[in-house]
């Protein structure tokens, strides 16, 4: 089948990168991180096949 040769697979990896301090203070960034991770944890609980990668600095 000619059409099958043109099919492409895309893999989307949900992720975030966290900088402790960049253009906001540590406290402001931490607030946003906690807010985002709360949403991620809810998604992971609701969708067992969902994956997420966190790239952060210590």
Number of C-alpha atoms within 10 A of each C-alpha: 5 6 6 7 7 7 8 6 5 6 5 7 10 11 12 14 11 16 16 17 13 9 9 11 10 12 11 12 17 16 10 12 17 11 11 12 14 12 12 17 12 10 15 14 11 10 10 8 8 12 13 14 10 11 10 10 9 5
